[in-house]
Amino acid sequence: MRLILISIVQSILLCGGQVFLKFALTRMGAFSWSLRFVASQLTNWWWLGCGLCYAAATLLWMYIIKNFPFSMAYPMISLSYVLGMFAAILFFHETVPLTRWAGVLLIILGCVLVAK
């Protein structure tokens, strides 16, 4: 149970990093190799959120693989896919078909079986 709870936190951080990344990329504008473009990205605060989430997720991942069997820990990353579905609905207003919900249910079931 402890692995599942810690993995959920780590998956929230991974998913948060992806959400921040998408927001940063949508506000990025057209790419160019100019100083003006680079300077504009330094004020795009979505990049900071992305980096902080990924850094925290990485530190938590190091804790997880140090203290739990790798064969149990690694499949728990798939919980981020589940959270990604909810993020797609909440932040990007996407519609999710029933077949994807069935896949999410299977991922959750698989994580529970792996953690036992």
C-alpha positions as CSV (number, residue, x, y, z in Angstrom):
1,M,0.0,0.0,0.0
2,R,2.9,2.4,0.8
3,L,4.3,1.9,-2.7
4,I,1.0,2.7,-4.3
5,L,0.6,5.9,-2.3
6,I,4.2,7.1,-3.1
7,S,3.7,6.1,-6.7
8,I,0.5,8.2,-6.9
9,V,2.4,11.2,-5.7
10,Q,5.2,10.6,-8.1
11,S,2.7,10.1,-11.0
12,I,1.0,13.4,-10.0
13,L,4.3,15.1,-10.4
14,L,5.1,13.4,-13.7
15,C,1.6,14.3,-15.0
16,G,2.0,17.9,-13.7
17,G,5.3,18.2,-15.6
18,Q,3.6,17.1,-18.8
19,V,0.7,19.5,-18.3
20,F,3.1,22.4,-17.6
21,L,5.1,21.3,-20.7
22,K,2.1,21.4,-22.9
23,F,1.1,24.9,-21.6
24,A,4.7,26.1,-22.1
25,L,4.8,24.8,-25.7
26,T,1.4,26.3,-26.6
27,R,2.7,29.7,-25.4
28,M,6.1,29.3,-27.0
29,G,5.3,30.7,-30.4
30,A,7.3,29.9,-33.6
31,F,10.8,28.5,-32.9
32,S,13.8,30.4,-34.0
33,W,17.5,30.4,-33.2
34,S,17.5,34.0,-32.1
35,L,18.3,35.7,-28.8
36,R,14.9,37.3,-28.9
37,F,13.2,33.9,-29.0
38,V,15.4,32.6,-26.1
39,A,14.7,35.7,-24.0
40,S,11.0,35.2,-24.6
41,Q,11.2,31.7,-23.3
42,L,13.0,32.8,-20.1
43,T,9.8,34.7,-19.2
44,N,7.5,31.7,-20.0
45,W,6.9,30.6,-16.4
46,W,5.3,27.3,-17.5
47,W,8.8,26.1,-18.2
48,L,9.7,26.6,-14.5
49,G,6.6,24.6,-13.4
50,C,7.6,21.8,-15.8
51,G,11.2,21.7,-14.5
52,L,10.2,21.7,-10.8
53,C,7.6,18.9,-11.3
54,Y,10.1,16.8,-13.2
55,A,12.9,17.4,-10.6
56,A,10.6,16.5,-7.7
57,A,9.3,13.4,-9.6
58,T,12.9,12.3,-10.3
59,L,13.9,12.6,-6.6
60,L,10.9,10.7,-5.5
61,W,11.6,8.1,-8.2
62,M,15.1,7.6,-6.8
63,Y,13.6,7.0,-3.4
64,I,11.1,4.5,-4.8
65,I,13.7,2.4,-6.7
66,K,16.1,2.5,-3.8
67,N,13.5,1.2,-1.3
68,F,11.2,-1.1,-3.3
69,P,11.8,-4.0,-5.8
70,F,12.3,-2.7,-9.3
71,S,9.8,-5.2,-10.6
72,M,7.1,-3.7,-8.4
73,A,8.2,0.0,-8.7
74,Y,8.5,0.3,-12.5
75,P,5.0,-0.7,-13.5
76,M,3.7,1.9,-11.1
77,I,4.8,4.6,-13.5
78,S,1.8,3.7,-15.6
79,L,-0.4,5.5,-13.0
80,S,0.8,8.7,-14.7
81,Y,-1.2,7.6,-17.8
82,V,-4.3,7.4,-15.7
83,L,-3.7,10.9,-14.3
84,G,-2.9,12.1,-17.8
85,M,-6.4,11.1,-18.9
86,F,-8.0,13.2,-16.1
87,A,-5.6,16.1,-17.0
88,A,-6.7,15.9,-20.6
89,I,-10.3,16.3,-19.6
90,L,-9.7,18.9,-16.9
91,F,-7.1,21.2,-18.5
92,F,-7.5,20.6,-22.2
93,H,-11.2,19.9,-22.4
94,E,-10.7,16.6,-24.4
95,T,-13.4,14.0,-24.6
96,V,-12.3,10.5,-23.7
97,P,-14.1,7.5,-25.3
98,L,-15.3,4.5,-23.4
99,T,-12.5,2.3,-24.8
100,R,-9.8,4.5,-23.2
101,W,-11.6,4.4,-19.9
102,A,-11.5,0.6,-20.1
103,G,-7.8,0.8,-20.7
104,V,-7.4,3.1,-17.7
105,L,-9.3,0.6,-15.6
106,L,-7.0,-2.2,-16.7
107,I,-3.9,-0.1,-15.8
108,I,-5.3,0.5,-12.3
109,L,-6.1,-3.2,-11.9
110,G,-2.6,-4.1,-13.1
111,C,-0.9,-1.7,-10.6
112,V,-2.9,-3.2,-7.8
113,L,-1.9,-6.7,-8.8
114,V,1.7,-5.7,-9.1
115,A,1.8,-4.1,-5.7
116,K,0.4,-7.1,-3.9
